[in-house]
């Protein structure tokens, strides 16, 4: 699922998890996945400031694998937040409530502008072809921009059901 780089992203991530997992795993596991996915998506929006994608996969053994990709190459750092700090506990939750988690390179690059006019048939070796135009609803979500190839990071976790 592609998520916008704004405050709607965690809500959309939670709804996506709830819809995708439905009754495929225990309610406790689904709630845990929903919480942890929301935390990682929030981190991506706040710290990477880029478009975010999230994949949710129910594995053969019944565990759930979630991957959240963004455009920042900076890896998150597990830290010990002070009692009165308002933030800084998301990764600690992921660490404590998942079976395992990690980070790998290969997230998302910032989107490039979508083509607005008619496509031209001439391209040069130094200029990439124009990005495709987006349909109306997608253009509204992505602001008329098309996601490009992955280069940031992916933060993932696994929860058993």
Protein Blocks (a to p, Z undefined) as FASTA:
>chain_A
ZZdfbfklmmmmmmmmmmmnmmmpcfklmmmmmmmmmmmmmmmmmmnopacdddddddfk
opacdddddfbfbdcddddddfklcghjlmmmmmmmpmbdcddehiadddddddfbdcdf
bdcfklccddddddfklmmmnnopacdddfbbcddddddZZ
